[in-house]
Amino acid sequence: MSRPDIIVHHLGREKQPLVVIDNFAPDPDALRAAAIAARFGPALHYYPGIRAPLPADYIPEQQPVIAAVLAEVFGQPGPIQFIDASFSMVTAEPMALSVNQRLPHCDAFAVERIALIHYLSPEGGDGTAFFRHRSTGFETVDEARKPIYFDQLGAEIRYGGPPPWPMSTATRRCSNASCWPKRGIIAR
């Protein structure tokens, strides 16, 4: 078993931390087998695909690495509360995406909420992109920025129409985390 290799990058103009953890899971083949055997169902909250529960031992096994990153990089020591954790696969066809699914999203607005993505595809893939909203310049949206962002976004949709497929022209990519087998990323 390889030890996790942790690298911290800083994204865009706002320099928010993006933590890349290679060798994140000791046995990704077992996780892939669990995903294959899992019962997937439609996802909620605009996710364009399906989700299934993670194995019961996943969170306890990964918690020491996650806790160390949260304390050292994000300044959040102490107990971790997991709000949503699941296997997830994008399955929607691009042309079938709703307006909300065509927009870059924020997982949460509270500064203490952190997102983790653990890639399991043995071939790798596209990864995760991070965006800057063109008209506000925001790369992150917290509680203070939330009304400004949504007011501006609403005006853009009202006066310019819904965003085109495949991605909104209201944003510009400011960074990307490549998807590789056994890689996890943690970001605000």
CNS distance restraints for C-alpha pairs under 8 A (distance, minus, plus):
assign (resid   1 and name CA) (resid  26 and name CA) 5.68 0.50 0.50
assign (resid   1 and name CA) (resid  27 and name CA) 7.91 0.50 0.50
assign (resid   2 and name CA) (resid  23 and name CA) 6.25 0.50 0.50
assign (resid   2 and name CA) (resid  26 and name CA) 7.00 0.50 0.50
assign (resid   3 and name CA) (resid  23 and name CA) 6.46 0.50 0.50
assign (resid   3 and name CA) (resid  24 and name CA) 7.89 0.50 0.50
assign (resid   4 and name CA) (resid  21 and name CA) 6.12 0.50 0.50
assign (resid   4 and name CA) (resid  22 and name CA) 5.68 0.50 0.50
assign (resid   4 and name CA) (resid  23 and name CA) 4.73 0.50 0.50
assign (resid   4 and name CA) (resid  24 and name CA) 5.31 0.50 0.50
assign (resid   4 and name CA) (resid  25 and name CA) 7.86 0.50 0.50
assign (resid   4 and name CA) (resid  65 and name CA) 7.99 0.50 0.50
assign (resid   5 and name CA) (resid  21 and name CA) 5.48 0.50 0.50
assign (resid   5 and name CA) (resid  22 and name CA) 5.06 0.50 0.50
assign (resid   5 and name CA) (resid  23 and name CA) 6.37 0.50 0.50
assign (resid   5 and name CA) (resid  24 and name CA) 7.73 0.50 0.50
assign (resid   6 and name CA) (resid  19 and name CA) 6.84 0.50 0.50
assign (resid   6 and name CA) (resid  20 and name CA) 5.81 0.50 0.50
assign (resid   6 and name CA) (resid  21 and name CA) 4.57 0.50 0.50
assign (resid   6 and name CA) (resid  22 and name CA) 6.59 0.50 0.50
assign (resid   7 and name CA) (resid  19 and name CA) 5.82 0.50 0.50
assign (resid   7 and name CA) (resid  20 and name CA) 5.28 0.50 0.50
assign (resid   7 and name CA) (resid  21 and name CA) 6.53 0.50 0.50
assign (resid   8 and name CA) (resid  17 and name CA) 6.43 0.50 0.50
assign (resid   8 and name CA) (resid  18 and name CA) 5.76 0.50 0.50
assign (resid   8 and name CA) (resid  19 and name CA) 4.54 0.50 0.50
assign (resid   8 and name CA) (resid  20 and name CA) 6.31 0.50 0.50
assign (resid   8 and name CA) (resid  73 and name CA) 7.90 0.50 0.50
assign (resid   9 and name CA) (resid  17 and name CA) 5.77 0.50 0.50
assign (resid   9 and name CA) (resid  18 and name CA) 5.10 0.50 0.50
assign (resid   9 and name CA) (resid  19 and name CA) 6.25 0.50 0.50
assign (resid   9 and name CA) (resid  20 and name CA) 7.67 0.50 0.50
assign (resid  10 and name CA) (resid  15 and name CA) 4.51 0.50 0.50
assign (resid  10 and name CA) (resid  16 and name CA) 5.20 0.50 0.50
assign (resid  10 and name CA) (resid  17 and name CA) 4.59 0.50 0.50
assign (resid  10 and name CA) (resid  18 and name CA) 5.84 0.50 0.50
assign (resid  11 and name CA) (resid  15 and name CA) 4.66 0.50 0.50
assign (resid  11 and name CA) (resid  16 and name CA) 5.25 0.50 0.50
assign (resid  11 and name CA) (resid  17 and name CA) 6.36 0.50 0.50
assign (resid  11 and name CA) (resid  18 and name CA) 6.70 0.50 0.50
assign (resid  11 and name CA) (resid 174 and name CA) 7.03 0.50 0.50
assign (resid  11 and name CA) (resid 175 and name CA) 6.13 0.50 0.50
assign (resid  12 and name CA) (resid  16 and name CA) 7.47 0.50 0.50
assign (resid  12 and name CA) (resid 139 and name CA) 7.38 0.50 0.50
assign (resid  12 and name CA) (resid 174 and name CA) 5.30 0.50 0.50
assign (resid  12 and name CA) (resid 175 and name CA) 6.50 0.50 0.50
assign (resid  13 and name CA) (resid 139 and name CA) 7.77 0.50 0.50
assign (resid  14 and name CA) (resid 139 and name CA) 6.70 0.50 0.50
assign (resid  14 and name CA) (resid 140 and name CA) 7.89 0.50 0.50
assign (resid  16 and name CA) (resid 187 and name CA) 7.84 0.50 0.50
assign (resid  16 and name CA) (resid 188 and name CA) 7.30 0.50 0.50
assign (resid  17 and name CA) (resid  73 and name CA) 7.30 0.50 0.50
assign (resid  17 and name CA) (resid  74 and name CA) 7.70 0.50 0.50
assign (resid  17 and name CA) (resid 187 and name CA) 6.29 0.50 0.50
assign (resid  17 and name CA) (resid 188 and name CA) 7.32 0.50 0.50
assign (resid  18 and name CA) (resid 185 and name CA) 6.89 0.50 0.50
assign (resid  18 and name CA) (resid 186 and name CA) 5.93 0.50 0.50
assign (resid  18 and name CA) (resid 187 and name CA) 4.89 0.50 0.50
assign (resid  18 and name CA) (resid 188 and name CA) 7.69 0.50 0.50
assign (resid  19 and name CA) (resid  69 and name CA) 7.78 0.50 0.50
assign (resid  19 and name CA) (resid 185 and name CA) 5.43 0.50 0.50
assign (resid  19 and name CA) (resid 186 and name CA) 5.04 0.50 0.50
assign (resid  19 and name CA) (resid 187 and name CA) 6.44 0.50 0.50
assign (resid  20 and name CA) (resid 177 and name CA) 7.85 0.50 0.50
assign (resid  20 and name CA) (resid 183 and name CA) 7.04 0.50 0.50
assign (resid  20 and name CA) (resid 184 and name CA) 6.02 0.50 0.50
assign (resid  20 and name CA) (resid 185 and name CA) 4.65 0.50 0.50
assign (resid  20 and name CA) (resid 186 and name CA) 6.76 0.50 0.50
assign (resid  21 and name CA) (resid 183 and name CA) 5.56 0.50 0.50
assign (resid  21 and name CA) (resid 184 and name CA) 5.00 0.50 0.50
assign (resid  21 and name CA) (resid 185 and name CA) 5.99 0.50 0.50
assign (resid  22 and name CA) (resid 182 and name CA) 5.93 0.50 0.50
assign (resid  22 and name CA) (resid 183 and name CA) 4.45 0.50 0.50
assign (resid  22 and name CA) (resid 184 and name CA) 6.42 0.50 0.50
assign (resid  23 and name CA) (resid 182 and name CA) 4.99 0.50 0.50
assign (resid  23 and name CA) (resid 183 and name CA) 6.05 0.50 0.50
assign (resid  24 and name CA) (resid  62 and name CA) 7.80 0.50 0.50
assign (resid  24 and name CA) (resid 118 and name CA) 7.73 0.50 0.50
assign (resid  24 and name CA) (resid 182 and name CA) 5.53 0.50 0.50
assign (resid  24 and name CA) (resid 183 and name CA) 5.66 0.50 0.50
assign (resid  24 and name CA) (resid 184 and name CA) 5.85 0.50 0.50
assign (resid  25 and name CA) (resid  62 and name CA) 7.28 0.50 0.50
assign (resid  25 and name CA) (resid 182 and name CA) 6.11 0.50 0.50
assign (resid  27 and name CA) (resid  31 and name CA) 6.76 0.50 0.50
assign (resid  28 and name CA) (resid  32 and name CA) 6.14 0.50 0.50
assign (resid  28 and name CA) (resid 120 and name CA) 6.57 0.50 0.50
assign (resid  28 and name CA) (resid 181 and name CA) 7.81 0.50 0.50
assign (resid  28 and name CA) (resid 182 and name CA) 6.17 0.50 0.50
assign (resid  29 and name CA) (resid  33 and name CA) 6.15 0.50 0.50
assign (resid  30 and name CA) (resid  34 and name CA) 6.17 0.50 0.50
assign (resid  31 and name CA) (resid  35 and name CA) 6.17 0.50 0.50
assign (resid  31 and name CA) (resid  55 and name CA) 7.98 0.50 0.50
assign (resid  31 and name CA) (resid 120 and name CA) 7.64 0.50 0.50
assign (resid  32 and name CA) (resid  36 and name CA) 6.20 0.50 0.50
assign (resid  32 and name CA) (resid 120 and name CA) 6.56 0.50 0.50
assign (resid  33 and name CA) (resid  37 and name CA) 6.28 0.50 0.50
assign (resid  34 and name CA) (resid  38 and name CA) 5.96 0.50 0.50
assign (resid  34 and name CA) (resid  54 and name CA) 7.91 0.50 0.50
assign (resid  34 and name CA) (resid  55 and name CA) 7.03 0.50 0.50
assign (resid  35 and name CA) (resid  52 and name CA) 7.71 0.50 0.50
assign (resid  35 and name CA) (resid  54 and name CA) 7.75 0.50 0.50
assign (resid  35 and name CA) (resid  87 and name CA) 6.70 0.50 0.50
assign (resid  38 and name CA) (resid  52 and name CA) 6.16 0.50 0.50
assign (resid  38 and name CA) (resid  53 and name CA) 7.26 0.50 0.50
assign (resid  39 and name CA) (resid  52 and name CA) 5.80 0.50 0.50
assign (resid  39 and name CA) (resid  53 and name CA) 7.84 0.50 0.50
assign (resid  40 and name CA) (resid  50 and name CA) 5.94 0.50 0.50
assign (resid  40 and name CA) (resid  51 and name CA) 5.14 0.50 0.50
assign (resid  40 and name CA) (resid  52 and name CA) 4.47 0.50 0.50
assign (resid  40 and name CA) (resid  53 and name CA) 7.95 0.50 0.50
assign (resid  41 and name CA) (resid  50 and name CA) 5.30 0.50 0.50
assign (resid  41 and name CA) (resid  51 and name CA) 5.59 0.50 0.50
assign (resid  41 and name CA) (resid  52 and name CA) 6.45 0.50 0.50
assign (resid  42 and name CA) (resid  49 and name CA) 6.44 0.50 0.50
assign (resid  42 and name CA) (resid  50 and name CA) 4.60 0.50 0.50
assign (resid  42 and name CA) (resid  51 and name CA) 6.34 0.50 0.50
assign (resid  43 and name CA) (resid  47 and name CA) 5.78 0.50 0.50
assign (resid  43 and name CA) (resid  48 and name CA) 7.24 0.50 0.50
assign (resid  43 and name CA) (resid  49 and name CA) 5.93 0.50 0.50
assign (resid  43 and name CA) (resid  50 and name CA) 4.85 0.50 0.50
assign (resid  43 and name CA) (resid  51 and name CA) 5.44 0.50 0.50
assign (resid  46 and name CA) (resid 100 and name CA) 6.95 0.50 0.50
assign (resid  46 and name CA) (resid 101 and name CA) 6.15 0.50 0.50
assign (resid  47 and name CA) (resid  90 and name CA) 7.63 0.50 0.50
assign (resid  47 and name CA) (resid 101 and name CA) 7.21 0.50 0.50
assign (resid  48 and name CA) (resid  90 and name CA) 5.49 0.50 0.50
assign (resid  48 and name CA) (resid  91 and name CA) 6.36 0.50 0.50
assign (resid  48 and name CA) (resid  92 and name CA) 5.27 0.50 0.50
assign (resid  48 and name CA) (resid  97 and name CA) 7.14 0.50 0.50
assign (resid  48 and name CA) (resid 101 and name CA) 6.86 0.50 0.50
assign (resid  49 and name CA) (resid  88 and name CA) 7.16 0.50 0.50
assign (resid  49 and name CA) (resid  89 and name CA) 5.55 0.50 0.50
assign (resid  49 and name CA) (resid  90 and name CA) 4.20 0.50 0.50
assign (resid  49 and name CA) (resid  91 and name CA) 4.44 0.50 0.50
assign (resid  49 and name CA) (resid  92 and name CA) 5.59 0.50 0.50
assign (resid  50 and name CA) (resid  88 and name CA) 5.81 0.50 0.50
assign (resid  50 and name CA) (resid  89 and name CA) 5.51 0.50 0.50
assign (resid  50 and name CA) (resid  90 and name CA) 6.61 0.50 0.50
assign (resid  50 and name CA) (resid  91 and name CA) 6.78 0.50 0.50
assign (resid  51 and name CA) (resid  86 and name CA) 6.19 0.50 0.50
assign (resid  51 and name CA) (resid  87 and name CA) 5.37 0.50 0.50
assign (resid  51 and name CA) (resid  88 and name CA) 4.44 0.50 0.50
assign (resid  51 and name CA) (resid  89 and name CA) 6.51 0.50 0.50
assign (resid  52 and name CA) (resid  86 and name CA) 5.58 0.50 0.50
assign (resid  52 and name CA) (resid  87 and name CA) 5.12 0.50 0.50
assign (resid  52 and name CA) (resid  88 and name CA) 6.72 0.50 0.50
assign (resid  53 and name CA) (resid  85 and name CA) 7.26 0.50 0.50
assign (resid  53 and name CA) (resid  86 and name CA) 4.85 0.50 0.50
assign (resid  53 and name CA) (resid  87 and name CA) 6.16 0.50 0.50
assign (resid  54 and name CA) (resid  58 and name CA) 6.63 0.50 0.50
assign (resid  54 and name CA) (resid  85 and name CA) 6.85 0.50 0.50
assign (resid  54 and name CA) (resid  86 and name CA) 5.09 0.50 0.50
assign (resid  54 and name CA) (resid  87 and name CA) 5.93 0.50 0.50
assign (resid  57 and name CA) (resid  61 and name CA) 6.09 0.50 0.50
assign (resid  58 and name CA) (resid  62 and name CA) 6.22 0.50 0.50
assign (resid  59 and name CA) (resid  63 and name CA) 5.70 0.50 0.50
assign (resid  60 and name CA) (resid  64 and name CA) 7.81 0.50 0.50
assign (resid  62 and name CA) (resid  66 and name CA) 6.31 0.50 0.50
assign (resid  63 and name CA) (resid  67 and name CA) 5.81 0.50 0.50
assign (resid  64 and name CA) (resid  68 and name CA) 6.19 0.50 0.50
assign (resid  65 and name CA) (resid  69 and name CA) 6.33 0.50 0.50
assign (resid  66 and name CA) (resid  70 and name CA) 6.14 0.50 0.50
assign (resid  67 and name CA) (resid  71 and name CA) 6.15 0.50 0.50
assign (resid  67 and name CA) (resid  77 and name CA) 7.12 0.50 0.50
assign (resid  67 and name CA) (resid  78 and name CA) 7.67 0.50 0.50
assign (resid  67 and name CA) (resid  79 and name CA) 7.83 0.50 0.50
assign (resid  67 and name CA) (resid  80 and name CA) 7.01 0.50 0.50
assign (resid  68 and name CA) (resid  72 and name CA) 5.97 0.50 0.50
assign (resid  68 and name CA) (resid  77 and name CA) 7.91 0.50 0.50
assign (resid  69 and name CA) (resid  73 and name CA) 5.44 0.50 0.50
assign (resid  69 and name CA) (resid  74 and name CA) 7.00 0.50 0.50
assign (resid  70 and name CA) (resid  74 and name CA) 4.93 0.50 0.50
assign (resid  70 and name CA) (resid  75 and name CA) 6.22 0.50 0.50
assign (resid  70 and name CA) (resid  76 and name CA) 5.20 0.50 0.50
assign (resid  70 and name CA) (resid  77 and name CA) 6.44 0.50 0.50
assign (resid  71 and name CA) (resid  75 and name CA) 4.70 0.50 0.50
assign (resid  71 and name CA) (resid  76 and name CA) 4.51 0.50 0.50
assign (resid  71 and name CA) (resid  77 and name CA) 4.24 0.50 0.50
assign (resid  71 and name CA) (resid  78 and name CA) 7.59 0.50 0.50
assign (resid  72 and name CA) (resid  76 and name CA) 7.58 0.50 0.50
assign (resid  72 and name CA) (resid  77 and name CA) 7.83 0.50 0.50
assign (resid  76 and name CA) (resid 112 and name CA) 7.39 0.50 0.50
assign (resid  92 and name CA) (resid  96 and name CA) 6.48 0.50 0.50
assign (resid  92 and name CA) (resid  97 and name CA) 6.79 0.50 0.50
assign (resid  93 and name CA) (resid  97 and name CA) 6.86 0.50 0.50
assign (resid  94 and name CA) (resid 165 and name CA) 7.23 0.50 0.50
assign (resid  94 and name CA) (resid 166 and name CA) 6.44 0.50 0.50
assign (resid  95 and name CA) (resid 165 and name CA) 6.78 0.50 0.50
assign (resid  95 and name CA) (resid 166 and name CA) 7.55 0.50 0.50
assign (resid  97 and name CA) (resid 101 and name CA) 5.58 0.50 0.50
assign (resid  97 and name CA) (resid 102 and name CA) 6.39 0.50 0.50
assign (resid  98 and name CA) (resid 102 and name CA) 6.49 0.50 0.50
assign (resid  99 and name CA) (resid 103 and name CA) 6.90 0.50 0.50
assign (resid  99 and name CA) (resid 162 and name CA) 6.25 0.50 0.50
assign (resid  99 and name CA) (resid 163 and name CA) 6.65 0.50 0.50
assign (resid 102 and name CA) (resid 163 and name CA) 6.77 0.50 0.50
assign (resid 102 and name CA) (resid 164 and name CA) 7.64 0.50 0.50
assign (resid 102 and name CA) (resid 165 and name CA) 6.69 0.50 0.50
assign (resid 102 and name CA) (resid 166 and name CA) 6.40 0.50 0.50
assign (resid 102 and name CA) (resid 167 and name CA) 5.31 0.50 0.50
assign (resid 102 and name CA) (resid 168 and name CA) 6.17 0.50 0.50
assign (resid 103 and name CA) (resid 163 and name CA) 7.39 0.50 0.50
assign (resid 103 and name CA) (resid 167 and name CA) 6.42 0.50 0.50
assign (resid 103 and name CA) (resid 168 and name CA) 5.60 0.50 0.50
assign (resid 104 and name CA) (resid 131 and name CA) 7.02 0.50 0.50
assign (resid 104 and name CA) (resid 167 and name CA) 7.93 0.50 0.50
assign (resid 104 and name CA) (resid 168 and name CA) 7.62 0.50 0.50
assign (resid 104 and name CA) (resid 171 and name CA) 7.85 0.50 0.50
assign (resid 106 and name CA) (resid 140 and name CA) 7.89 0.50 0.50
assign (resid 106 and name CA) (resid 141 and name CA) 7.06 0.50 0.50
assign (resid 107 and name CA) (resid 115 and name CA) 7.09 0.50 0.50
assign (resid 108 and name CA) (resid 113 and name CA) 6.23 0.50 0.50
assign (resid 108 and name CA) (resid 114 and name CA) 7.97 0.50 0.50
assign (resid 108 and name CA) (resid 142 and name CA) 7.83 0.50 0.50
assign (resid 109 and name CA) (resid 113 and name CA) 7.30 0.50 0.50
assign (resid 109 and name CA) (resid 141 and name CA) 6.12 0.50 0.50
assign (resid 109 and name CA) (resid 142 and name CA) 4.34 0.50 0.50
assign (resid 109 and name CA) (resid 143 and name CA) 5.29 0.50 0.50
assign (resid 109 and name CA) (resid 146 and name CA) 7.32 0.50 0.50
assign (resid 110 and name CA) (resid 142 and name CA) 5.90 0.50 0.50
assign (resid 110 and name CA) (resid 143 and name CA) 6.15 0.50 0.50
assign (resid 111 and name CA) (resid 142 and name CA) 6.47 0.50 0.50
assign (resid 111 and name CA) (resid 188 and name CA) 7.21 0.50 0.50
assign (resid 112 and name CA) (resid 188 and name CA) 7.99 0.50 0.50
assign (resid 113 and name CA) (resid 188 and name CA) 6.68 0.50 0.50
assign (resid 114 and name CA) (resid 186 and name CA) 6.88 0.50 0.50
assign (resid 114 and name CA) (resid 187 and name CA) 5.85 0.50 0.50
assign (resid 114 and name CA) (resid 188 and name CA) 4.71 0.50 0.50
assign (resid 115 and name CA) (resid 186 and name CA) 5.62 0.50 0.50
assign (resid 115 and name CA) (resid 187 and name CA) 5.44 0.50 0.50
assign (resid 115 and name CA) (resid 188 and name CA) 6.08 0.50 0.50
assign (resid 116 and name CA) (resid 184 and name CA) 6.89 0.50 0.50
assign (resid 116 and name CA) (resid 185 and name CA) 5.64 0.50 0.50
assign (resid 116 and name CA) (resid 186 and name CA) 4.51 0.50 0.50
assign (resid 116 and name CA) (resid 187 and name CA) 6.70 0.50 0.50
assign (resid 117 and name CA) (resid 184 and name CA) 5.47 0.50 0.50
assign (resid 117 and name CA) (resid 185 and name CA) 5.30 0.50 0.50
assign (resid 117 and name CA) (resid 186 and name CA) 6.61 0.50 0.50
assign (resid 118 and name CA) (resid 182 and name CA) 7.32 0.50 0.50
assign (resid 118 and name CA) (resid 183 and name CA) 5.90 0.50 0.50
assign (resid 118 and name CA) (resid 184 and name CA) 4.08 0.50 0.50
assign (resid 118 and name CA) (resid 185 and name CA) 6.47 0.50 0.50
assign (resid 119 and name CA) (resid 124 and name CA) 7.87 0.50 0.50
assign (resid 119 and name CA) (resid 179 and name CA) 6.16 0.50 0.50
assign (resid 119 and name CA) (resid 180 and name CA) 6.46 0.50 0.50
assign (resid 119 and name CA) (resid 181 and name CA) 5.93 0.50 0.50
assign (resid 119 and name CA) (resid 182 and name CA) 6.17 0.50 0.50
assign (resid 119 and name CA) (resid 183 and name CA) 5.42 0.50 0.50
assign (resid 119 and name CA) (resid 184 and name CA) 5.98 0.50 0.50
assign (resid 120 and name CA) (resid 124 and name CA) 7.90 0.50 0.50
assign (resid 120 and name CA) (resid 180 and name CA) 7.60 0.50 0.50
assign (resid 120 and name CA) (resid 181 and name CA) 5.26 0.50 0.50
assign (resid 120 and name CA) (resid 182 and name CA) 6.01 0.50 0.50
assign (resid 120 and name CA) (resid 183 and name CA) 7.50 0.50 0.50
assign (resid 121 and name CA) (resid 125 and name CA) 7.32 0.50 0.50
assign (resid 121 and name CA) (resid 179 and name CA) 7.99 0.50 0.50
assign (resid 121 and name CA) (resid 180 and name CA) 7.11 0.50 0.50
assign (resid 121 and name CA) (resid 181 and name CA) 5.54 0.50 0.50
assign (resid 122 and name CA) (resid 180 and name CA) 7.36 0.50 0.50
assign (resid 122 and name CA) (resid 181 and name CA) 5.04 0.50 0.50
assign (resid 123 and name CA) (resid 180 and name CA) 7.21 0.50 0.50
assign (resid 123 and name CA) (resid 181 and name CA) 6.86 0.50 0.50
assign (resid 124 and name CA) (resid 178 and name CA) 7.96 0.50 0.50
assign (resid 124 and name CA) (resid 179 and name CA) 5.13 0.50 0.50
assign (resid 124 and name CA) (resid 180 and name CA) 4.29 0.50 0.50
assign (resid 124 and name CA) (resid 181 and name CA) 5.69 0.50 0.50
assign (resid 125 and name CA) (resid 178 and name CA) 7.20 0.50 0.50
assign (resid 125 and name CA) (resid 179 and name CA) 5.16 0.50 0.50
assign (resid 125 and name CA) (resid 180 and name CA) 6.80 0.50 0.50
assign (resid 126 and name CA) (resid 178 and name CA) 6.10 0.50 0.50
assign (resid 126 and name CA) (resid 179 and name CA) 5.77 0.50 0.50
assign (resid 127 and name CA) (resid 176 and name CA) 7.04 0.50 0.50
assign (resid 127 and name CA) (resid 177 and name CA) 5.50 0.50 0.50
assign (resid 127 and name CA) (resid 178 and name CA) 4.33 0.50 0.50
assign (resid 127 and name CA) (resid 179 and name CA) 4.00 0.50 0.50
assign (resid 127 and name CA) (resid 180 and name CA) 7.80 0.50 0.50
assign (resid 128 and name CA) (resid 176 and name CA) 5.73 0.50 0.50
assign (resid 128 and name CA) (resid 177 and name CA) 5.20 0.50 0.50
assign (resid 128 and name CA) (resid 178 and name CA) 6.58 0.50 0.50
assign (resid 128 and name CA) (resid 179 and name CA) 7.22 0.50 0.50
assign (resid 129 and name CA) (resid 173 and name CA) 6.71 0.50 0.50
assign (resid 129 and name CA) (resid 174 and name CA) 7.80 0.50 0.50
assign (resid 129 and name CA) (resid 175 and name CA) 5.99 0.50 0.50
assign (resid 129 and name CA) (resid 176 and name CA) 4.32 0.50 0.50
assign (resid 129 and name CA) (resid 177 and name CA) 6.34 0.50 0.50
assign (resid 130 and name CA) (resid 139 and name CA) 7.65 0.50 0.50
assign (resid 130 and name CA) (resid 173 and name CA) 5.80 0.50 0.50
assign (resid 130 and name CA) (resid 174 and name CA) 5.75 0.50 0.50
assign (resid 130 and name CA) (resid 175 and name CA) 5.17 0.50 0.50
assign (resid 130 and name CA) (resid 176 and name CA) 5.92 0.50 0.50
assign (resid 131 and name CA) (resid 139 and name CA) 5.94 0.50 0.50
assign (resid 131 and name CA) (resid 171 and name CA) 6.06 0.50 0.50
assign (resid 131 and name CA) (resid 172 and name CA) 5.44 0.50 0.50
assign (resid 131 and name CA) (resid 173 and name CA) 4.25 0.50 0.50
assign (resid 131 and name CA) (resid 174 and name CA) 5.05 0.50 0.50
assign (resid 131 and name CA) (resid 175 and name CA) 6.90 0.50 0.50
assign (resid 132 and name CA) (resid 137 and name CA) 5.83 0.50 0.50
assign (resid 132 and name CA) (resid 138 and name CA) 5.48 0.50 0.50
assign (resid 132 and name CA) (resid 139 and name CA) 4.34 0.50 0.50
assign (resid 132 and name CA) (resid 140 and name CA) 7.77 0.50 0.50
assign (resid 132 and name CA) (resid 171 and name CA) 5.41 0.50 0.50
assign (resid 132 and name CA) (resid 172 and name CA) 5.22 0.50 0.50
assign (resid 132 and name CA) (resid 173 and name CA) 6.15 0.50 0.50
assign (resid 132 and name CA) (resid 174 and name CA) 5.97 0.50 0.50
assign (resid 133 and name CA) (resid 137 and name CA) 5.17 0.50 0.50
assign (resid 133 and name CA) (resid 138 and name CA) 5.31 0.50 0.50
assign (resid 133 and name CA) (resid 139 and name CA) 6.42 0.50 0.50
assign (resid 133 and name CA) (resid 170 and name CA) 5.97 0.50 0.50
assign (resid 133 and name CA) (resid 171 and name CA) 4.37 0.50 0.50
assign (resid 133 and name CA) (resid 172 and name CA) 6.50 0.50 0.50
assign (resid 134 and name CA) (resid 138 and name CA) 7.59 0.50 0.50
assign (resid 134 and name CA) (resid 170 and name CA) 5.55 0.50 0.50
assign (resid 134 and name CA) (resid 171 and name CA) 5.10 0.50 0.50
assign (resid 134 and name CA) (resid 172 and name CA) 6.44 0.50 0.50
assign (resid 135 and name CA) (resid 152 and name CA) 7.69 0.50 0.50
assign (resid 135 and name CA) (resid 170 and name CA) 7.21 0.50 0.50
assign (resid 136 and name CA) (resid 149 and name CA) 7.01 0.50 0.50
assign (resid 136 and name CA) (resid 152 and name CA) 7.66 0.50 0.50
assign (resid 138 and name CA) (resid 149 and name CA) 7.90 0.50 0.50
assign (resid 139 and name CA) (resid 174 and name CA) 7.88 0.50 0.50
assign (resid 141 and name CA) (resid 145 and name CA) 5.38 0.50 0.50
assign (resid 141 and name CA) (resid 146 and name CA) 5.72 0.50 0.50
assign (resid 141 and name CA) (resid 149 and name CA) 7.29 0.50 0.50
assign (resid 142 and name CA) (resid 146 and name CA) 5.83 0.50 0.50
assign (resid 143 and name CA) (resid 147 and name CA) 7.79 0.50 0.50
assign (resid 145 and name CA) (resid 149 and name CA) 6.02 0.50 0.50
assign (resid 146 and name CA) (resid 150 and name CA) 6.10 0.50 0.50
assign (resid 147 and name CA) (resid 151 and name CA) 5.90 0.50 0.50
assign (resid 148 and name CA) (resid 152 and name CA) 6.16 0.50 0.50
assign (resid 149 and name CA) (resid 153 and name CA) 5.98 0.50 0.50
assign (resid 150 and name CA) (resid 154 and name CA) 5.82 0.50 0.50
assign (resid 151 and name CA) (resid 155 and name CA) 6.26 0.50 0.50
assign (resid 152 and name CA) (resid 156 and name CA) 6.23 0.50 0.50
assign (resid 153 and name CA) (resid 157 and name CA) 6.28 0.50 0.50
assign (resid 154 and name CA) (resid 158 and name CA) 5.98 0.50 0.50
assign (resid 155 and name CA) (resid 159 and name CA) 5.98 0.50 0.50
assign (resid 155 and name CA) (resid 160 and name CA) 7.95 0.50 0.50
assign (resid 156 and name CA) (resid 160 and name CA) 5.38 0.50 0.50
assign (resid 156 and name CA) (resid 161 and name CA) 7.16 0.50 0.50
assign (resid 156 and name CA) (resid 170 and name CA) 7.87 0.50 0.50
assign (resid 157 and name CA) (resid 161 and name CA) 4.63 0.50 0.50
assign (resid 157 and name CA) (resid 162 and name CA) 5.16 0.50 0.50
assign (resid 157 and name CA) (resid 163 and name CA) 7.16 0.50 0.50
assign (resid 158 and name CA) (resid 162 and name CA) 7.80 0.50 0.50
assign (resid 163 and name CA) (resid 167 and name CA) 6.83 0.50 0.50
assign (resid 163 and name CA) (resid 168 and name CA) 4.74 0.50 0.50
assign (resid 163 and name CA) (resid 169 and name CA) 6.63 0.50 0.50
assign (resid 163 and name CA) (resid 170 and name CA) 7.76 0.50 0.50
assign (resid 164 and name CA) (resid 168 and name CA) 5.98 0.50 0.50
assign (resid 164 and name CA) (resid 169 and name CA) 7.36 0.50 0.50
assign (resid 177 and name CA) (resid 185 and name CA) 7.68 0.50 0.50
assign (resid 179 and name CA) (resid 183 and name CA) 6.88 0.50 0.50
